[in-house]
Amino acid sequence: MTTLLDPSSRSLVFAVFCVFVVVCLMLCVVTGADEDDRALVRSDNRRLRSWQQGIAMGGDTTTVATVTVLVGMVATFGFDGLGVMLGSLVGVMLFLVLVVEPLRRHASLTAADLLDARGSGGPAVRVSWGAVTLFVCFPLLVVQLVVVGNVAAALIGQPGVRSGCIVVIGCVMTALAVSGGIRGTGVVMIAKSAIALPVLVVAAVLVLDRFGGDMGRLLDAAALGSGMGEAYLRPGGYTGDGWVGAVNRIGQIFGMSLATLAMPAVLMRAISTKSPRGARSGGRWMLGELVLLYGALAVVGVGAAALVGEALREAGPAGQVFTPLMLGRALDGGGFLVAALACVLFLTALAAVVDVTLAAGIALGRDVLGAYGRADGAASRWSAALTGAVCSVVAVVVADWNLVVVSTLWLTVCGAALAPVLLYALYWPGFTARGALWCLWGATVLSLVALALSPYVSGTPGAIFPGLDFRVWDVTIPGLVTAPAGFLLGWLGSVTDPRRMAGDVPGAEQRSRLDSV
């Protein structure tokens, strides 16, 4: 893949990358948080405007997996890749309608504050929420770092330096998160969106122009180039056929929707808005940005199938990371578009690493350590630094794994554990701390078991352990099983809570008072 970038393109991308990092460091110093740990989470006197927060939340939703793995799925499997985009947009709409305003109204610093305010919290729940949030952030960070390491190695032209690139970039981005706080990282996210969105829209326009603006011609060429024929335009290319395919497809949309609704970085950003009304306004900006972005990404993915489908098949799953760059080479032999798309991959990964690192640091510092009063004023900063360092090391170890496996892990846990607790806390008066604990830990363990016994881990050439086979089912996207199980565990834990059965539900009166406001 190193041939995708000629020396002049590499120089351009490297220059843009360096300028972006320097500018972001300056912005984080100027706009970042004070020494106080609370200021890292919410800068009360210098918050971003609602539209700025909305663009930043949209950027939080758009990880590098969206621009690489998801576009690669659209290019390789067609309909099933588009289903993931649909699930994400559905999740954004649910977040806007159900979560964003009441979350901002009841949560002071973290989402765990919502559980305390609604009567289903406590130290054990706060620690559990923080721990599961860390478990969601960890694989998400690893994916970002692996992709940016691959792109950096391609930029330099030396695949052997990938590990060093991962460590160095991880350290730089962790420094941005620690110094910038919620406001500084928001500025980074806005800068990323201002660059990435126009480039992807231009790439989509160039694809349409190549086919005379005729979507029918584009889809026919994509079906032919993908090697799937008419099957490219029908479900089943990635999810499979029969009952397994049905479970995968429904779980894909359902799980992606719930995961998007409860992404830790997005929740962190929503809590930091000026007011509940400002949070809803920011959510509308977020939705508008993502509709435009996903439209462009869909066209880019279909265009990649039409123009470089054969090369993608030869590259295999690892080649999905470079799908936008391969398309750029096909559209622009001069290399400028390739350089621009490489910058988009860089900036998307870097910005995602910054915000997710901050979300993980807040979860560890304020929820896990702070639940029992063991955190000092700099706990979130130290926690973010520790999280970034550990993730950089882990990313080096798992750099050759299938990124779809790692992405599925965090999506499954987020949709099955965090989302049910969040929705129950907001809309079910009978939800208790016991229900929250059962849901958080039970759904997390179930998600791990479901993926461990799937073809992602063993029994297939693309598995983590291809030489072993301990599969018990062929479902690779278990959201249809794990997410309902999470809701069931939350309900079962609550209705069997001895205090609830005795008519003593902690916080019930407080919940009623909050709902009447």
MARPAKOL-629594 format. One record per residue (C-alpha): chain; residue in one letter; x, y, z. Coordinates in steps of 0.5 Angstrom, whole numbers, plus 500, padded with zeros to 3 digits. Example, Ala and Ser with C-alpha at 12.3 -4.5 7.8 and 13.67 -1.06 7.14 Angstrom:
BEGIN
- A_A_525_491_516
- A_S_527_498_514
//
This chain:
BEGIN
- A_M_500_500_500
- A_T_506_505_500
- A_T_505_506_493
- A_L_499_510_494
- A_L_503_516_496
- A_D_509_519_492
- A_P_514_523_495
- A_S_511_530_493
- A_S_504_527_496
- A_R_508_524_502
- A_S_511_531_503
- A_L_504_535_503
- A_V_501_530_508
- A_F_507_530_513
- A_A_507_538_512
- A_V_499_538_513
- A_F_500_534_519
- A_C_505_537_523
- A_V_501_544_522
- A_F_495_541_524
- A_V_498_538_531
- A_V_502_545_532
- A_V_496_549_531
- A_C_492_544_536
- A_L_497_544_541
- A_M_497_552_541
- A_L_489_552_541
- A_C_489_547_547
- A_V_494_552_551
- A_V_490_558_549
- A_T_483_555_550
- A_G_484_549_555
- A_A_482_548_562
- A_D_485_550_568
- A_E_489_546_573
- A_D_482_545_577
- A_D_480_538_575
- A_R_472_540_574
- A_A_475_545_569
- A_L_477_539_565
- A_V_470_537_564
- A_R_466_543_564
- A_S_469_550_563
- A_D_463_554_566
- A_N_466_561_564
- A_R_468_559_557
- A_R_464_554_554
- A_L_463_553_546
- A_R_457_555_543
- A_S_451_550_541
- A_W_453_550_534
- A_Q_460_549_536
- A_Q_458_543_541
- A_G_454_540_535
- A_I_459_540_530
- A_A_464_537_536
- A_M_459_531_537
- A_G_458_530_530
- A_G_466_529_530
- A_D_466_525_536
- A_T_461_520_532
- A_T_465_520_526
- A_T_471_515_528
- A_V_477_513_523
- A_A_473_507_523
- A_T_467_510_520
- A_V_472_513_514
- A_T_476_507_513
- A_V_473_500_515
- A_L_466_503_514
- A_V_467_505_507
- A_G_471_499_506
- A_M_465_495_508
- A_V_461_499_503
- A_A_466_498_497
- A_T_466_490_499
- A_F_459_488_501
- A_G_455_494_498
- A_F_448_494_502
- A_D_450_491_508
- A_G_455_497_509
- A_L_450_502_508
- A_G_446_498_513
- A_V_451_500_518
- A_M_451_508_516
- A_L_443_507_517
- A_G_444_505_524
- A_S_448_510_526
- A_L_444_515_523
- A_V_438_512_527
- A_G_442_512_533
- A_V_443_520_533
- A_M_436_521_532
- A_L_434_517_538
- A_F_440_521_542
- A_L_437_527_540
- A_V_430_526_541
- A_L_431_521_548
- A_V_437_523_551
- A_V_441_529_550
- A_E_436_534_553
- A_P_435_530_560
- A_L_442_528_560
- A_R_444_535_560
- A_R_439_537_565
- A_H_440_532_570
- A_A_448_530_569
- A_S_453_535_572
- A_L_460_532_570
- A_T_459_525_568
- A_A_453_521_566
- A_A_454_517_572
- A_D_451_523_575
- A_L_445_522_572
- A_L_444_515_575
- A_D_445_519_582
- A_A_440_524_580
- A_R_435_519_578
- A_G_435_514_584
- A_S_439_509_581
- A_G_446_510_583
- A_G_451_510_588
- A_P_458_508_589
- A_A_458_501_586
- A_V_454_504_580
- A_R_458_510_579
- A_V_465_505_579
- A_S_461_500_574
- A_W_459_505_570
- A_G_466_508_569
- A_A_469_501_569
- A_V_465_499_563
- A_T_466_506_560
- A_L_473_505_560
- A_F_472_498_557
- A_V_468_501_551
- A_C_473_507_550
- A_F_479_502_550
- A_P_478_498_544
- A_L_476_505_540
- A_L_482_508_542
- A_V_486_502_540
- A_V_483_502_533
- A_Q_484_509_532
- A_L_491_508_533
- A_V_492_502_529
- A_V_489_506_523
- A_V_493_512_524
- A_G_500_508_525
- A_N_498_504_518
- A_V_497_511_515
- A_A_503_514_518
- A_A_508_508_516
- A_A_505_509_508
- A_L_506_516_509
- A_I_513_515_511
- A_G_514_509_506
- A_Q_517_505_511
- A_P_512_499_514
- A_G_517_497_519
- A_V_516_504_523
- A_R_509_503_524
- A_S_510_501_532
- A_G_514_507_533
- A_C_508_512_529
- A_I_503_509_534
- A_V_507_510_540
- A_V_509_517_538
- A_I_502_519_536
- A_G_499_516_542
- A_C_503_520_546
- A_V_502_527_542
- A_M_494_526_542
- A_T_494_524_550
- A_A_498_531_551
- A_L_493_534_547
- A_A_487_531_551
- A_V_490_533_558
- A_S_492_540_556
- A_G_486_542_552
- A_G_480_539_557
- A_I_473_539_554
- A_R_474_546_551
- A_G_480_545_548
- A_T_479_538_545
- A_G_472_541_542
- A_V_476_546_538
- A_V_481_540_535
- A_M_474_536_533
- A_I_471_543_530
- A_A_478_544_526
- A_K_478_536_524
- A_S_471_537_521
- A_A_472_543_517
- A_I_478_540_514
- A_A_475_533_513
- A_L_468_534_511
- A_P_469_538_505
- A_V_475_533_502
- A_L_470_528_503
- A_V_464_532_499
- A_V_469_533_494
- A_A_471_526_493
- A_A_464_524_492
- A_V_462_529_487
- A_L_468_527_483
- A_V_466_520_483
- A_L_459_522_481
- A_D_462_526_476
- A_R_466_520_473
- A_F_459_517_472
- A_G_456_523_469
- A_G_452_524_475
- A_D_448_518_474
- A_M_447_514_480
- A_G_444_508_476
- A_R_451_507_472
- A_L_455_508_478
- A_L_451_502_482
- A_D_452_498_476
- A_A_459_499_475
- A_A_460_498_483
- A_A_456_491_482
- A_L_461_489_477
- A_G_467_492_480
- A_S_465_488_487
- A_G_465_482_484
- A_M_458_480_487
- A_G_454_482_481
- A_E_447_484_483
- A_A_448_481_490
- A_Y_452_487_491
- A_L_445_491_492
- A_R_442_486_496
- A_P_443_484_503
- A_G_447_478_505
- A_G_454_480_502
- A_Y_457_481_509
- A_T_452_479_514
- A_G_450_472_511
- A_D_444_468_509
- A_G_439_465_512
- A_W_437_466_520
- A_V_444_467_521
- A_G_444_473_516
- A_A_438_476_519
- A_V_440_476_526
- A_N_447_479_523
- A_R_443_485_519
- A_I_438_486_525
- A_G_443_486_530
- A_Q_447_491_526
- A_I_442_496_525
- A_F_440_495_532
- A_G_446_495_536
- A_M_449_501_532
- A_S_443_505_534
- A_L_444_504_541
- A_A_452_504_541
- A_T_451_511_537
- A_L_446_513_543
- A_A_451_512_548
- A_M_458_513_546
- A_P_462_516_552
- A_A_465_522_548
- A_V_458_524_545
- A_L_455_524_552
- A_M_461_528_555
- A_R_460_533_550
- A_A_453_534_551
- A_I_454_534_558
- A_S_458_540_557
- A_T_453_544_553
- A_K_451_551_556
- A_S_444_549_558
- A_P_439_543_556
- A_R_436_547_550
- A_G_443_548_548
- A_A_444_541_548
- A_R_438_540_544
- A_S_440_545_539
- A_G_447_542_538
- A_G_444_535_537
- A_R_441_538_531
- A_W_447_541_528
- A_M_450_534_530
- A_L_445_531_526
- A_G_446_535_520
- A_E_453_534_519
- A_L_452_527_520
- A_V_447_526_514
- A_L_452_530_510
- A_L_458_526_512
- A_Y_455_519_511
- A_G_452_521_504
- A_A_459_523_502
- A_L_462_517_505
- A_A_456_512_502
- A_V_458_515_495
- A_V_465_514_496
- A_G_464_507_498
- A_V_460_505_492
- A_G_465_509_488
- A_A_471_505_490
- A_A_467_499_489
- A_A_466_501_482
- A_L_473_504_480
- A_V_478_499_485
- A_G_474_493_487
- A_E_479_488_484
- A_A_484_491_488
- A_L_480_491_494
- A_R_479_484_493
- A_E_486_482_493
- A_A_488_487_499
- A_G_483_483_503
- A_P_481_486_510
- A_A_487_489_511
- A_G_486_493_505
- A_Q_480_497_508
- A_V_484_502_512
- A_F_486_504_505
- A_T_480_504_501
- A_P_479_512_501
- A_L_486_513_498
- A_M_486_507_493
- A_L_479_511_490
- A_G_483_518_491
- A_R_489_515_486
- A_A_484_512_481
- A_L_480_519_481
- A_D_486_523_481
- A_G_493_520_478
- A_G_497_527_480
- A_G_496_525_487
- A_F_493_531_490
- A_L_486_528_492
- A_V_490_522_495
- A_A_494_527_499
- A_A_488_530_502
- A_L_484_524_503
- A_A_490_521_507
- A_C_490_528_511
- A_V_483_526_513
- A_L_485_519_515
- A_F_490_523_520
- A_L_486_528_522
- A_T_480_524_524
- A_A_484_519_528
- A_L_488_524_531
- A_A_481_528_533
- A_A_478_521_535
- A_V_484_519_540
- A_V_484_526_543
- A_D_476_526_545
- A_V_476_519_547
- A_T_482_519_551
- A_L_479_525_555
- A_A_472_521_556
- A_A_476_515_558
- A_G_480_519_563
- A_I_474_523_566
- A_A_471_516_567
- A_L_477_513_571
- A_G_478_519_575
- A_R_471_522_577
- A_D_467_515_577
- A_V_472_510_578
- A_L_477_513_583
- A_G_472_519_585
- A_A_467_514_587
- A_Y_470_513_594
- A_G_473_520_595
- A_R_480_517_592
- A_A_481_522_587
- A_D_485_529_588
- A_G_484_535_583
- A_A_488_532_577
- A_A_485_525_577
- A_S_482_526_570
- A_R_489_528_568
- A_W_493_523_570
- A_S_488_518_568
- A_A_487_520_561
- A_A_495_520_561
- A_L_495_513_563
- A_T_490_511_559
- A_G_493_514_553
- A_A_500_510_554
- A_V_497_504_556
- A_C_492_504_549
- A_S_499_506_545
- A_V_502_499_548
- A_V_496_495_546
- A_A_495_498_539
- A_V_502_496_538
- A_V_501_489_540
- A_V_494_488_536
- A_A_496_492_530
- A_D_495_486_525
- A_W_488_484_528
- A_N_482_485_524
- A_L_480_492_526
- A_V_473_490_524
- A_V_473_485_530
- A_V_476_490_535
- A_S_470_495_533
- A_T_465_490_534
- A_L_467_489_541
- A_W_466_496_543
- A_L_460_497_539
- A_T_457_491_542
- A_V_459_493_549
- A_C_456_500_548
- A_G_450_498_546
- A_A_448_492_550
- A_A_451_495_557
- A_L_451_503_557
- A_A_445_504_553
- A_P_440_500_557
- A_V_442_503_563
- A_L_442_510_560
- A_L_435_509_558
- A_Y_432_506_564
- A_A_435_511_568
- A_L_431_517_564
- A_Y_425_513_563
- A_W_423_508_568
- A_P_421_510_575
- A_G_422_503_578
- A_F_430_502_575
- A_T_434_501_581
- A_A_442_501_583
- A_R_441_493_583
- A_G_438_493_576
- A_A_444_498_573
- A_L_449_493_576
- A_W_446_487_573
- A_C_446_490_566
- A_L_453_493_566
- A_W_456_487_568
- A_G_452_482_565
- A_A_451_485_558
- A_T_459_486_558
- A_V_460_479_560
- A_L_455_476_555
- A_S_458_481_549
- A_L_465_478_551
- A_V_462_471_551
- A_A_458_472_544
- A_L_464_475_540
- A_A_469_470_543
- A_L_465_464_541
- A_S_464_467_534
- A_P_468_467_527
- A_Y_471_473_529
- A_V_476_470_534
- A_S_477_463_531
- A_G_475_458_526
- A_T_476_463_520
- A_P_482_465_516
- A_G_481_472_518
- A_A_480_471_525
- A_I_484_473_531
- A_F_486_465_532
- A_P_485_462_525
- A_G_489_456_527
- A_L_484_454_532
- A_D_476_453_532
- A_F_472_454_538
- A_R_466_457_535
- A_V_459_455_537
- A_W_455_460_532
- A_D_456_463_526
- A_V_453_470_528
- A_T_458_476_528
- A_I_454_482_530
- A_P_451_479_536
- A_G_447_486_537
- A_L_440_483_537
- A_V_442_478_542
- A_T_446_482_547
- A_A_442_489_547
- A_P_435_486_549
- A_A_439_481_554
- A_G_442_488_557
- A_F_435_491_557
- A_L_432_484_560
- A_L_438_484_566
- A_G_436_491_568
- A_W_429_490_568
- A_L_430_483_572
- A_G_435_486_577
- A_S_430_492_578
- A_V_424_488_579
- A_T_428_483_584
- A_D_431_488_588
- A_P_429_487_595
- A_R_428_494_597
- A_R_424_495_591
- A_M_419_489_593
- A_A_419_492_600
- A_G_416_499_597
- A_D_423_503_599
- A_V_426_505_592
- A_P_431_510_593
- A_G_430_516_590
- A_A_423_515_587
- A_E_421_521_590
- A_Q_427_525_587
- A_R_425_522_581
- A_S_418_524_581
- A_R_420_531_583
- A_L_425_532_577
- A_D_420_529_572
- A_S_415_535_574
- A_V_420_540_573
//
